[in-house]
Amino acid sequence: MEHPEMRICQVEKESRLAPHQSGNNSGVIHAGIYYTPGSLKAKLCVEGNDLAYKFFAENNFPHKKLGKLIVAVEPHEIPRLDNLFVRAQKNGCKDVKMIDGSQIKEYEPFCKGIKALWSPHTGVVDWGEVAKAFSADFEKKGGTVYINYAVKNITESADPMLPITIHSDSGNLQPFPIFWEKTDAAELESLVLRLDPLLHPISDVFKRLEALLGKAAGHRPKQMVV
């Protein structure tokens, strides 16, 4: 951890980690082909692909780098495939290439098409298990994970150094800084609006959180409240 002097925790309302989307999806390790060039999604997907495989290699984590064929089976699909290829290049997707119909069988013997896009760095992994591995690594480095910790309310604290109290049936926490990861926006808005019912829309909720957290250091927090 970059700041070993800090005590950092993660709260999870469920009885286990990744019980929803993170642990129940197709398990694809995406290469970043489809996202709009220049978008944050494209940037994070391409960088995340590299980081994911680096993590898997360093931790001997089970995964399969299978590669992916995007196949055009009709002539009218070729322009769309060409556009995807251009998009992949703009996004910095590694080693993506276009192949013709005669080459497709070299990659997938029973696949037929007239043209295809080959993405060698697309793969599969159990992201639920990845989440557990991240959590174990987090705890190994000094972090704390609270499960069965459903946030019931957020109130402003009188302590300027710990400006927010997070309430739960499992006990209260007074964190600084605070990080929101994979938090339902509507649920977060509902909780934080109790601090100030006039806040609207959700962007103002995050500004309110940022302002509260900034009080402790006398400036805007370096960390993003997400």
Rosetta constraint file for C-alpha pairs under 8 A:
AtomPair CA 1 CA 141 HARMONIC 6.42 0.50
AtomPair CA 4 CA 142 HARMONIC 7.58 0.50
AtomPair CA 7 CA 142 HARMONIC 7.51 0.50
AtomPair CA 7 CA 143 HARMONIC 6.68 0.50
AtomPair CA 8 CA 142 HARMONIC 7.76 0.50
AtomPair CA 8 CA 143 HARMONIC 5.21 0.50
AtomPair CA 8 CA 144 HARMONIC 6.43 0.50
AtomPair CA 9 CA 143 HARMONIC 5.56 0.50
AtomPair CA 9 CA 144 HARMONIC 4.52 0.50
AtomPair CA 9 CA 145 HARMONIC 5.60 0.50
AtomPair CA 9 CA 146 HARMONIC 7.34 0.50
AtomPair CA 10 CA 143 HARMONIC 7.81 0.50
AtomPair CA 10 CA 144 HARMONIC 6.33 0.50
AtomPair CA 10 CA 145 HARMONIC 4.81 0.50
AtomPair CA 10 CA 146 HARMONIC 6.17 0.50
AtomPair CA 11 CA 145 HARMONIC 5.97 0.50
AtomPair CA 11 CA 146 HARMONIC 4.79 0.50
AtomPair CA 11 CA 147 HARMONIC 6.15 0.50
AtomPair CA 11 CA 149 HARMONIC 5.90 0.50
AtomPair CA 11 CA 150 HARMONIC 7.86 0.50
AtomPair CA 12 CA 16 HARMONIC 7.73 0.50
AtomPair CA 12 CA 17 HARMONIC 7.10 0.50
AtomPair CA 12 CA 145 HARMONIC 7.53 0.50
AtomPair CA 12 CA 146 HARMONIC 6.00 0.50
AtomPair CA 12 CA 147 HARMONIC 4.72 0.50
AtomPair CA 12 CA 148 HARMONIC 6.14 0.50
AtomPair CA 12 CA 149 HARMONIC 5.40 0.50
AtomPair CA 12 CA 150 HARMONIC 6.73 0.50
AtomPair CA 13 CA 147 HARMONIC 5.93 0.50
AtomPair CA 13 CA 148 HARMONIC 4.68 0.50
AtomPair CA 13 CA 149 HARMONIC 4.31 0.50
AtomPair CA 13 CA 150 HARMONIC 3.95 0.50
AtomPair CA 13 CA 151 HARMONIC 7.05 0.50
AtomPair CA 14 CA 19 HARMONIC 7.43 0.50
AtomPair CA 14 CA 147 HARMONIC 6.08 0.50
AtomPair CA 14 CA 148 HARMONIC 5.01 0.50
AtomPair CA 14 CA 149 HARMONIC 7.06 0.50
AtomPair CA 14 CA 150 HARMONIC 7.32 0.50
AtomPair CA 15 CA 147 HARMONIC 5.54 0.50
AtomPair CA 15 CA 148 HARMONIC 4.90 0.50
AtomPair CA 16 CA 147 HARMONIC 6.40 0.50
AtomPair CA 16 CA 148 HARMONIC 7.72 0.50
AtomPair CA 17 CA 128 HARMONIC 7.57 0.50
AtomPair CA 17 CA 131 HARMONIC 7.01 0.50
AtomPair CA 17 CA 132 HARMONIC 6.56 0.50
AtomPair CA 17 CA 147 HARMONIC 7.65 0.50
AtomPair CA 18 CA 22 HARMONIC 5.13 0.50
AtomPair CA 18 CA 23 HARMONIC 4.88 0.50
AtomPair CA 18 CA 128 HARMONIC 5.42 0.50
AtomPair CA 18 CA 131 HARMONIC 6.49 0.50
AtomPair CA 18 CA 132 HARMONIC 7.75 0.50
AtomPair CA 19 CA 23 HARMONIC 5.42 0.50
AtomPair CA 19 CA 24 HARMONIC 7.16 0.50
AtomPair CA 19 CA 128 HARMONIC 7.56 0.50
AtomPair CA 20 CA 24 HARMONIC 5.86 0.50
AtomPair CA 21 CA 25 HARMONIC 5.96 0.50
AtomPair CA 22 CA 127 HARMONIC 5.91 0.50
AtomPair CA 22 CA 128 HARMONIC 5.58 0.50
AtomPair CA 22 CA 131 HARMONIC 7.62 0.50
AtomPair CA 23 CA 126 HARMONIC 7.24 0.50
AtomPair CA 23 CA 127 HARMONIC 5.75 0.50
AtomPair CA 23 CA 128 HARMONIC 3.80 0.50
AtomPair CA 23 CA 129 HARMONIC 7.48 0.50
AtomPair CA 24 CA 128 HARMONIC 7.29 0.50
AtomPair CA 25 CA 127 HARMONIC 7.95 0.50
AtomPair CA 26 CA 124 HARMONIC 7.94 0.50
AtomPair CA 27 CA 124 HARMONIC 5.17 0.50
AtomPair CA 27 CA 125 HARMONIC 5.10 0.50
AtomPair CA 27 CA 126 HARMONIC 5.44 0.50
AtomPair CA 27 CA 127 HARMONIC 6.01 0.50
AtomPair CA 28 CA 122 HARMONIC 7.16 0.50
AtomPair CA 28 CA 123 HARMONIC 5.73 0.50
AtomPair CA 28 CA 124 HARMONIC 4.49 0.50
AtomPair CA 28 CA 125 HARMONIC 6.48 0.50
AtomPair CA 29 CA 49 HARMONIC 6.67 0.50
AtomPair CA 29 CA 122 HARMONIC 5.46 0.50
AtomPair CA 29 CA 123 HARMONIC 4.77 0.50
AtomPair CA 29 CA 124 HARMONIC 5.28 0.50
AtomPair CA 29 CA 125 HARMONIC 6.79 0.50
AtomPair CA 30 CA 45 HARMONIC 6.86 0.50
AtomPair CA 30 CA 46 HARMONIC 7.98 0.50
AtomPair CA 30 CA 49 HARMONIC 6.61 0.50
AtomPair CA 30 CA 121 HARMONIC 7.85 0.50
AtomPair CA 30 CA 122 HARMONIC 5.34 0.50
AtomPair CA 30 CA 123 HARMONIC 6.97 0.50
AtomPair CA 31 CA 45 HARMONIC 6.55 0.50
AtomPair CA 31 CA 46 HARMONIC 5.81 0.50
AtomPair CA 31 CA 49 HARMONIC 5.98 0.50
AtomPair CA 31 CA 93 HARMONIC 6.22 0.50
AtomPair CA 31 CA 119 HARMONIC 7.32 0.50
AtomPair CA 31 CA 121 HARMONIC 6.10 0.50
AtomPair CA 31 CA 122 HARMONIC 5.34 0.50
AtomPair CA 32 CA 42 HARMONIC 5.64 0.50
AtomPair CA 32 CA 43 HARMONIC 7.93 0.50
AtomPair CA 32 CA 45 HARMONIC 5.12 0.50
AtomPair CA 32 CA 46 HARMONIC 5.21 0.50
AtomPair CA 32 CA 49 HARMONIC 7.99 0.50
AtomPair CA 32 CA 88 HARMONIC 6.99 0.50
AtomPair CA 32 CA 91 HARMONIC 6.94 0.50
AtomPair CA 32 CA 93 HARMONIC 6.33 0.50
AtomPair CA 33 CA 42 HARMONIC 7.80 0.50
AtomPair CA 33 CA 84 HARMONIC 6.70 0.50
AtomPair CA 33 CA 85 HARMONIC 7.75 0.50
AtomPair CA 33 CA 87 HARMONIC 6.43 0.50
AtomPair CA 33 CA 88 HARMONIC 4.57 0.50
AtomPair CA 33 CA 91 HARMONIC 7.05 0.50
AtomPair CA 33 CA 93 HARMONIC 6.68 0.50
AtomPair CA 34 CA 42 HARMONIC 7.89 0.50
AtomPair CA 34 CA 84 HARMONIC 6.79 0.50
AtomPair CA 34 CA 87 HARMONIC 7.13 0.50
AtomPair CA 34 CA 88 HARMONIC 7.24 0.50
AtomPair CA 35 CA 39 HARMONIC 7.18 0.50
AtomPair CA 35 CA 41 HARMONIC 6.42 0.50
AtomPair CA 35 CA 42 HARMONIC 5.07 0.50
AtomPair CA 35 CA 87 HARMONIC 7.78 0.50
AtomPair CA 35 CA 91 HARMONIC 7.95 0.50
AtomPair CA 36 CA 41 HARMONIC 7.77 0.50
AtomPair CA 36 CA 42 HARMONIC 6.39 0.50
AtomPair CA 36 CA 87 HARMONIC 7.29 0.50
AtomPair CA 37 CA 42 HARMONIC 6.28 0.50
AtomPair CA 37 CA 87 HARMONIC 6.31 0.50
AtomPair CA 37 CA 90 HARMONIC 5.92 0.50
AtomPair CA 37 CA 91 HARMONIC 5.38 0.50
AtomPair CA 38 CA 42 HARMONIC 6.67 0.50
AtomPair CA 38 CA 43 HARMONIC 7.03 0.50
AtomPair CA 38 CA 91 HARMONIC 7.09 0.50
AtomPair CA 39 CA 43 HARMONIC 6.42 0.50
AtomPair CA 40 CA 44 HARMONIC 6.03 0.50
AtomPair CA 41 CA 45 HARMONIC 5.92 0.50
AtomPair CA 42 CA 46 HARMONIC 6.22 0.50
AtomPair CA 42 CA 91 HARMONIC 6.21 0.50
AtomPair CA 43 CA 47 HARMONIC 6.18 0.50
AtomPair CA 43 CA 91 HARMONIC 7.07 0.50
AtomPair CA 44 CA 48 HARMONIC 5.57 0.50
AtomPair CA 45 CA 49 HARMONIC 6.04 0.50
AtomPair CA 46 CA 50 HARMONIC 6.75 0.50
AtomPair CA 46 CA 91 HARMONIC 7.31 0.50
AtomPair CA 46 CA 92 HARMONIC 7.04 0.50
AtomPair CA 46 CA 93 HARMONIC 6.30 0.50
AtomPair CA 47 CA 51 HARMONIC 6.30 0.50
AtomPair CA 48 CA 52 HARMONIC 5.80 0.50
AtomPair CA 49 CA 53 HARMONIC 6.43 0.50
AtomPair CA 49 CA 121 HARMONIC 7.81 0.50
AtomPair CA 50 CA 54 HARMONIC 6.20 0.50
AtomPair CA 51 CA 55 HARMONIC 6.11 0.50
AtomPair CA 52 CA 56 HARMONIC 6.20 0.50
AtomPair CA 53 CA 57 HARMONIC 6.09 0.50
AtomPair CA 54 CA 58 HARMONIC 6.15 0.50
AtomPair CA 55 CA 59 HARMONIC 6.06 0.50
AtomPair CA 55 CA 61 HARMONIC 7.69 0.50
AtomPair CA 56 CA 60 HARMONIC 5.59 0.50
AtomPair CA 56 CA 61 HARMONIC 4.56 0.50
AtomPair CA 56 CA 62 HARMONIC 7.11 0.50
AtomPair CA 56 CA 63 HARMONIC 7.33 0.50
AtomPair CA 57 CA 61 HARMONIC 6.63 0.50
AtomPair CA 62 CA 125 HARMONIC 7.04 0.50
AtomPair CA 63 CA 123 HARMONIC 7.47 0.50
AtomPair CA 63 CA 124 HARMONIC 5.97 0.50
AtomPair CA 63 CA 125 HARMONIC 4.74 0.50
AtomPair CA 63 CA 126 HARMONIC 7.54 0.50
AtomPair CA 64 CA 123 HARMONIC 5.51 0.50
AtomPair CA 64 CA 124 HARMONIC 5.39 0.50
AtomPair CA 64 CA 125 HARMONIC 6.63 0.50
AtomPair CA 65 CA 120 HARMONIC 7.43 0.50
AtomPair CA 65 CA 121 HARMONIC 6.20 0.50
AtomPair CA 65 CA 122 HARMONIC 6.16 0.50
AtomPair CA 65 CA 123 HARMONIC 4.15 0.50
AtomPair CA 65 CA 124 HARMONIC 6.55 0.50
AtomPair CA 66 CA 120 HARMONIC 7.02 0.50
AtomPair CA 66 CA 121 HARMONIC 7.46 0.50
AtomPair CA 66 CA 122 HARMONIC 6.42 0.50
AtomPair CA 66 CA 123 HARMONIC 4.98 0.50
AtomPair CA 66 CA 124 HARMONIC 7.27 0.50
AtomPair CA 67 CA 118 HARMONIC 7.21 0.50
AtomPair CA 67 CA 119 HARMONIC 5.44 0.50
AtomPair CA 67 CA 120 HARMONIC 4.00 0.50
AtomPair CA 67 CA 121 HARMONIC 5.48 0.50
AtomPair CA 67 CA 122 HARMONIC 4.67 0.50
AtomPair CA 67 CA 123 HARMONIC 5.81 0.50
AtomPair CA 68 CA 118 HARMONIC 5.82 0.50
AtomPair CA 68 CA 119 HARMONIC 5.01 0.50
AtomPair CA 68 CA 120 HARMONIC 6.25 0.50
AtomPair CA 68 CA 121 HARMONIC 7.79 0.50
AtomPair CA 68 CA 122 HARMONIC 5.78 0.50
AtomPair CA 68 CA 123 HARMONIC 7.63 0.50
AtomPair CA 69 CA 116 HARMONIC 6.23 0.50
AtomPair CA 69 CA 117 HARMONIC 5.60 0.50
AtomPair CA 69 CA 118 HARMONIC 4.81 0.50
AtomPair CA 69 CA 119 HARMONIC 6.43 0.50
AtomPair CA 70 CA 81 HARMONIC 7.70 0.50
AtomPair CA 70 CA 116 HARMONIC 5.36 0.50
AtomPair CA 70 CA 117 HARMONIC 4.98 0.50
AtomPair CA 70 CA 118 HARMONIC 6.60 0.50
AtomPair CA 71 CA 81 HARMONIC 7.85 0.50
AtomPair CA 71 CA 113 HARMONIC 6.00 0.50
AtomPair CA 71 CA 114 HARMONIC 7.62 0.50
AtomPair CA 71 CA 115 HARMONIC 6.06 0.50
AtomPair CA 71 CA 116 HARMONIC 4.25 0.50
AtomPair CA 71 CA 117 HARMONIC 6.46 0.50
AtomPair CA 72 CA 77 HARMONIC 5.39 0.50
AtomPair CA 72 CA 78 HARMONIC 5.92 0.50
AtomPair CA 72 CA 81 HARMONIC 6.91 0.50
AtomPair CA 72 CA 113 HARMONIC 5.63 0.50
AtomPair CA 72 CA 114 HARMONIC 5.95 0.50
AtomPair CA 72 CA 115 HARMONIC 5.33 0.50
AtomPair CA 72 CA 116 HARMONIC 5.84 0.50
AtomPair CA 73 CA 77 HARMONIC 7.08 0.50
AtomPair CA 73 CA 112 HARMONIC 7.09 0.50
AtomPair CA 73 CA 113 HARMONIC 4.35 0.50
AtomPair CA 73 CA 114 HARMONIC 5.59 0.50
AtomPair CA 73 CA 115 HARMONIC 7.26 0.50
AtomPair CA 74 CA 78 HARMONIC 7.34 0.50
AtomPair CA 74 CA 113 HARMONIC 7.58 0.50
AtomPair CA 74 CA 114 HARMONIC 7.11 0.50
AtomPair CA 75 CA 114 HARMONIC 7.58 0.50
AtomPair CA 76 CA 80 HARMONIC 8.00 0.50
AtomPair CA 77 CA 81 HARMONIC 6.37 0.50
AtomPair CA 78 CA 82 HARMONIC 6.10 0.50
AtomPair CA 78 CA 115 HARMONIC 7.13 0.50
AtomPair CA 79 CA 83 HARMONIC 6.19 0.50
AtomPair CA 80 CA 84 HARMONIC 6.34 0.50
AtomPair CA 81 CA 85 HARMONIC 6.34 0.50
AtomPair CA 81 CA 116 HARMONIC 7.36 0.50
AtomPair CA 81 CA 117 HARMONIC 7.04 0.50
AtomPair CA 82 CA 86 HARMONIC 6.38 0.50
AtomPair CA 83 CA 87 HARMONIC 6.12 0.50
AtomPair CA 84 CA 88 HARMONIC 6.02 0.50
AtomPair CA 85 CA 89 HARMONIC 6.29 0.50
AtomPair CA 85 CA 96 HARMONIC 7.58 0.50
AtomPair CA 85 CA 97 HARMONIC 7.37 0.50
AtomPair CA 85 CA 98 HARMONIC 7.24 0.50
AtomPair CA 85 CA 117 HARMONIC 6.94 0.50
AtomPair CA 86 CA 90 HARMONIC 6.26 0.50
AtomPair CA 87 CA 91 HARMONIC 6.11 0.50
AtomPair CA 88 CA 92 HARMONIC 6.28 0.50
AtomPair CA 88 CA 93 HARMONIC 5.33 0.50
AtomPair CA 88 CA 96 HARMONIC 7.15 0.50
AtomPair CA 89 CA 93 HARMONIC 5.98 0.50
AtomPair CA 89 CA 96 HARMONIC 7.62 0.50
AtomPair CA 94 CA 119 HARMONIC 7.98 0.50
AtomPair CA 94 CA 121 HARMONIC 7.31 0.50
AtomPair CA 95 CA 119 HARMONIC 6.92 0.50
AtomPair CA 95 CA 120 HARMONIC 6.73 0.50
AtomPair CA 95 CA 121 HARMONIC 7.85 0.50
AtomPair CA 96 CA 117 HARMONIC 7.09 0.50
AtomPair CA 96 CA 118 HARMONIC 5.62 0.50
AtomPair CA 96 CA 119 HARMONIC 4.79 0.50
AtomPair CA 96 CA 120 HARMONIC 6.71 0.50
AtomPair CA 97 CA 117 HARMONIC 5.87 0.50
AtomPair CA 97 CA 118 HARMONIC 5.39 0.50
AtomPair CA 97 CA 119 HARMONIC 6.99 0.50
AtomPair CA 98 CA 115 HARMONIC 7.40 0.50
AtomPair CA 98 CA 116 HARMONIC 5.87 0.50
AtomPair CA 98 CA 117 HARMONIC 4.64 0.50
AtomPair CA 98 CA 118 HARMONIC 6.18 0.50
AtomPair CA 99 CA 103 HARMONIC 6.09 0.50
AtomPair CA 99 CA 104 HARMONIC 6.90 0.50
AtomPair CA 99 CA 115 HARMONIC 5.92 0.50
AtomPair CA 99 CA 116 HARMONIC 5.35 0.50
AtomPair CA 99 CA 117 HARMONIC 6.25 0.50
AtomPair CA 99 CA 118 HARMONIC 7.10 0.50
AtomPair CA 100 CA 104 HARMONIC 6.72 0.50
AtomPair CA 100 CA 114 HARMONIC 6.14 0.50
AtomPair CA 100 CA 115 HARMONIC 4.42 0.50
AtomPair CA 100 CA 116 HARMONIC 6.29 0.50
AtomPair CA 101 CA 105 HARMONIC 7.92 0.50
AtomPair CA 101 CA 112 HARMONIC 7.23 0.50
AtomPair CA 101 CA 113 HARMONIC 5.41 0.50
AtomPair CA 101 CA 114 HARMONIC 4.16 0.50
AtomPair CA 101 CA 115 HARMONIC 4.81 0.50
AtomPair CA 101 CA 116 HARMONIC 7.08 0.50
AtomPair CA 102 CA 114 HARMONIC 7.75 0.50
AtomPair CA 103 CA 107 HARMONIC 7.31 0.50
AtomPair CA 104 CA 108 HARMONIC 6.14 0.50
AtomPair CA 104 CA 109 HARMONIC 7.33 0.50
AtomPair CA 104 CA 111 HARMONIC 6.82 0.50
AtomPair CA 104 CA 112 HARMONIC 7.05 0.50
AtomPair CA 104 CA 113 HARMONIC 7.25 0.50
AtomPair CA 104 CA 115 HARMONIC 7.65 0.50
AtomPair CA 104 CA 116 HARMONIC 7.02 0.50
AtomPair CA 105 CA 109 HARMONIC 4.09 0.50
AtomPair CA 105 CA 110 HARMONIC 6.62 0.50
AtomPair CA 105 CA 111 HARMONIC 6.29 0.50
AtomPair CA 105 CA 112 HARMONIC 7.43 0.50
AtomPair CA 125 CA 130 HARMONIC 7.92 0.50
AtomPair CA 126 CA 130 HARMONIC 6.41 0.50
AtomPair CA 127 CA 131 HARMONIC 6.12 0.50
AtomPair CA 128 CA 132 HARMONIC 6.52 0.50
AtomPair CA 129 CA 133 HARMONIC 6.17 0.50
AtomPair CA 130 CA 134 HARMONIC 6.14 0.50
AtomPair CA 131 CA 135 HARMONIC 6.18 0.50
AtomPair CA 132 CA 136 HARMONIC 6.13 0.50
AtomPair CA 133 CA 137 HARMONIC 6.15 0.50
AtomPair CA 134 CA 138 HARMONIC 6.05 0.50
AtomPair CA 135 CA 139 HARMONIC 6.20 0.50
AtomPair CA 135 CA 145 HARMONIC 7.43 0.50
AtomPair CA 136 CA 140 HARMONIC 6.05 0.50
AtomPair CA 137 CA 141 HARMONIC 6.31 0.50
AtomPair CA 138 CA 142 HARMONIC 6.63 0.50
AtomPair CA 138 CA 143 HARMONIC 5.28 0.50
AtomPair CA 138 CA 144 HARMONIC 7.55 0.50
AtomPair CA 139 CA 143 HARMONIC 4.39 0.50
AtomPair CA 139 CA 144 HARMONIC 5.61 0.50
AtomPair CA 139 CA 145 HARMONIC 7.15 0.50
AtomPair CA 148 CA 170 HARMONIC 7.45 0.50
AtomPair CA 149 CA 168 HARMONIC 6.30 0.50
AtomPair CA 149 CA 169 HARMONIC 7.39 0.50
AtomPair CA 149 CA 170 HARMONIC 5.94 0.50
AtomPair CA 150 CA 168 HARMONIC 5.82 0.50
AtomPair CA 150 CA 169 HARMONIC 7.34 0.50
AtomPair CA 150 CA 170 HARMONIC 7.84 0.50
AtomPair CA 151 CA 166 HARMONIC 6.64 0.50
AtomPair CA 151 CA 167 HARMONIC 5.81 0.50
AtomPair CA 151 CA 168 HARMONIC 4.95 0.50
AtomPair CA 152 CA 166 HARMONIC 7.71 0.50
AtomPair CA 152 CA 167 HARMONIC 5.52 0.50
AtomPair CA 152 CA 168 HARMONIC 5.18 0.50
AtomPair CA 152 CA 169 HARMONIC 7.48 0.50
AtomPair CA 152 CA 191 HARMONIC 7.53 0.50
AtomPair CA 153 CA 166 HARMONIC 6.13 0.50
AtomPair CA 153 CA 167 HARMONIC 5.07 0.50
AtomPair CA 153 CA 168 HARMONIC 7.11 0.50
AtomPair CA 153 CA 191 HARMONIC 5.60 0.50
AtomPair CA 153 CA 192 HARMONIC 7.83 0.50
AtomPair CA 153 CA 194 HARMONIC 7.86 0.50
AtomPair CA 154 CA 164 HARMONIC 6.79 0.50
AtomPair CA 154 CA 165 HARMONIC 5.73 0.50
AtomPair CA 154 CA 166 HARMONIC 4.76 0.50
AtomPair CA 154 CA 167 HARMONIC 6.07 0.50
AtomPair CA 154 CA 191 HARMONIC 5.97 0.50
AtomPair CA 154 CA 192 HARMONIC 6.15 0.50
AtomPair CA 154 CA 194 HARMONIC 7.30 0.50
AtomPair CA 154 CA 195 HARMONIC 7.21 0.50
AtomPair CA 155 CA 164 HARMONIC 5.83 0.50
AtomPair CA 155 CA 165 HARMONIC 5.29 0.50
AtomPair CA 155 CA 166 HARMONIC 6.71 0.50
AtomPair CA 155 CA 167 HARMONIC 7.87 0.50
AtomPair CA 155 CA 192 HARMONIC 7.85 0.50
AtomPair CA 155 CA 194 HARMONIC 7.34 0.50
AtomPair CA 155 CA 195 HARMONIC 5.98 0.50
AtomPair CA 156 CA 163 HARMONIC 5.83 0.50
AtomPair CA 156 CA 164 HARMONIC 4.74 0.50
AtomPair CA 156 CA 165 HARMONIC 6.19 0.50
AtomPair CA 156 CA 195 HARMONIC 6.62 0.50
AtomPair CA 157 CA 162 HARMONIC 6.77 0.50
AtomPair CA 157 CA 163 HARMONIC 4.79 0.50
AtomPair CA 157 CA 164 HARMONIC 5.07 0.50
AtomPair CA 157 CA 165 HARMONIC 5.90 0.50
AtomPair CA 158 CA 163 HARMONIC 6.70 0.50
AtomPair CA 159 CA 163 HARMONIC 5.65 0.50
AtomPair CA 160 CA 215 HARMONIC 6.42 0.50
AtomPair CA 160 CA 216 HARMONIC 5.47 0.50
AtomPair CA 161 CA 176 HARMONIC 7.66 0.50
AtomPair CA 161 CA 215 HARMONIC 7.45 0.50
AtomPair CA 161 CA 216 HARMONIC 4.50 0.50
AtomPair CA 161 CA 217 HARMONIC 7.66 0.50
AtomPair CA 162 CA 174 HARMONIC 5.76 0.50
AtomPair CA 162 CA 175 HARMONIC 6.15 0.50
AtomPair CA 162 CA 176 HARMONIC 5.93 0.50
AtomPair CA 162 CA 213 HARMONIC 8.00 0.50
AtomPair CA 162 CA 216 HARMONIC 6.81 0.50
AtomPair CA 163 CA 174 HARMONIC 7.42 0.50
AtomPair CA 163 CA 175 HARMONIC 7.91 0.50
AtomPair CA 163 CA 176 HARMONIC 7.62 0.50
AtomPair CA 163 CA 212 HARMONIC 6.13 0.50
AtomPair CA 163 CA 213 HARMONIC 6.39 0.50
AtomPair CA 163 CA 215 HARMONIC 7.41 0.50
AtomPair CA 163 CA 216 HARMONIC 6.99 0.50
AtomPair CA 164 CA 174 HARMONIC 5.77 0.50
AtomPair CA 164 CA 175 HARMONIC 6.71 0.50
AtomPair CA 164 CA 176 HARMONIC 7.90 0.50
AtomPair CA 164 CA 212 HARMONIC 7.42 0.50
AtomPair CA 164 CA 213 HARMONIC 7.75 0.50
AtomPair CA 165 CA 172 HARMONIC 6.72 0.50
AtomPair CA 165 CA 173 HARMONIC 5.72 0.50
AtomPair CA 165 CA 174 HARMONIC 4.58 0.50
AtomPair CA 165 CA 175 HARMONIC 7.17 0.50
AtomPair CA 166 CA 172 HARMONIC 5.55 0.50
AtomPair CA 166 CA 173 HARMONIC 5.10 0.50
AtomPair CA 166 CA 174 HARMONIC 6.19 0.50
AtomPair CA 166 CA 175 HARMONIC 7.85 0.50
AtomPair CA 167 CA 171 HARMONIC 6.54 0.50
AtomPair CA 167 CA 172 HARMONIC 4.62 0.50
AtomPair CA 167 CA 173 HARMONIC 6.69 0.50
AtomPair CA 168 CA 172 HARMONIC 5.73 0.50
AtomPair CA 176 CA 213 HARMONIC 6.79 0.50
AtomPair CA 177 CA 213 HARMONIC 6.49 0.50
AtomPair CA 177 CA 221 HARMONIC 7.86 0.50
AtomPair CA 177 CA 223 HARMONIC 7.70 0.50
AtomPair CA 178 CA 213 HARMONIC 7.71 0.50
AtomPair CA 178 CA 225 HARMONIC 6.91 0.50
AtomPair CA 179 CA 224 HARMONIC 7.53 0.50
AtomPair CA 179 CA 225 HARMONIC 5.57 0.50
AtomPair CA 179 CA 226 HARMONIC 6.28 0.50
AtomPair CA 180 CA 225 HARMONIC 6.32 0.50
AtomPair CA 180 CA 226 HARMONIC 4.92 0.50
AtomPair CA 181 CA 226 HARMONIC 6.45 0.50
AtomPair CA 183 CA 187 HARMONIC 7.58 0.50
AtomPair CA 183 CA 188 HARMONIC 6.79 0.50
AtomPair CA 184 CA 188 HARMONIC 6.14 0.50
AtomPair CA 185 CA 189 HARMONIC 6.01 0.50
AtomPair CA 185 CA 202 HARMONIC 7.37 0.50
AtomPair CA 186 CA 190 HARMONIC 6.15 0.50
AtomPair CA 186 CA 202 HARMONIC 7.91 0.50
AtomPair CA 187 CA 191 HARMONIC 6.36 0.50
AtomPair CA 188 CA 192 HARMONIC 6.12 0.50
AtomPair CA 189 CA 193 HARMONIC 5.84 0.50
AtomPair CA 189 CA 202 HARMONIC 6.03 0.50
AtomPair CA 189 CA 205 HARMONIC 6.28 0.50
AtomPair CA 190 CA 194 HARMONIC 7.04 0.50
AtomPair CA 191 CA 195 HARMONIC 7.85 0.50
AtomPair CA 192 CA 196 HARMONIC 7.17 0.50
AtomPair CA 192 CA 205 HARMONIC 6.51 0.50
AtomPair CA 192 CA 209 HARMONIC 7.94 0.50
AtomPair CA 193 CA 197 HARMONIC 4.82 0.50
AtomPair CA 193 CA 198 HARMONIC 7.31 0.50
AtomPair CA 193 CA 199 HARMONIC 6.19 0.50
AtomPair CA 193 CA 205 HARMONIC 7.19 0.50
AtomPair CA 199 CA 204 HARMONIC 5.88 0.50
AtomPair CA 199 CA 205 HARMONIC 6.19 0.50
AtomPair CA 200 CA 204 HARMONIC 5.62 0.50
AtomPair CA 200 CA 205 HARMONIC 6.91 0.50
AtomPair CA 201 CA 205 HARMONIC 6.97 0.50
AtomPair CA 202 CA 206 HARMONIC 6.74 0.50
AtomPair CA 203 CA 207 HARMONIC 6.40 0.50
AtomPair CA 204 CA 208 HARMONIC 6.02 0.50
AtomPair CA 205 CA 209 HARMONIC 6.31 0.50
AtomPair CA 206 CA 210 HARMONIC 6.05 0.50
AtomPair CA 206 CA 225 HARMONIC 6.70 0.50
AtomPair CA 206 CA 226 HARMONIC 7.51 0.50
AtomPair CA 207 CA 211 HARMONIC 6.03 0.50
AtomPair CA 208 CA 212 HARMONIC 6.22 0.50
AtomPair CA 209 CA 213 HARMONIC 6.16 0.50
AtomPair CA 209 CA 225 HARMONIC 7.41 0.50
AtomPair CA 210 CA 214 HARMONIC 5.94 0.50
AtomPair CA 210 CA 220 HARMONIC 7.07 0.50
AtomPair CA 210 CA 221 HARMONIC 6.96 0.50
AtomPair CA 210 CA 225 HARMONIC 6.53 0.50
AtomPair CA 211 CA 215 HARMONIC 6.55 0.50
AtomPair CA 211 CA 220 HARMONIC 7.13 0.50
AtomPair CA 212 CA 216 HARMONIC 7.72 0.50
AtomPair CA 213 CA 217 HARMONIC 7.78 0.50
AtomPair CA 213 CA 220 HARMONIC 7.77 0.50
AtomPair CA 213 CA 221 HARMONIC 6.80 0.50
AtomPair CA 214 CA 218 HARMONIC 5.79 0.50
AtomPair CA 214 CA 219 HARMONIC 5.15 0.50
AtomPair CA 214 CA 220 HARMONIC 4.77 0.50
AtomPair CA 214 CA 221 HARMONIC 5.36 0.50
AtomPair CA 215 CA 219 HARMONIC 6.74 0.50
AtomPair CA 217 CA 221 HARMONIC 7.53 0.50
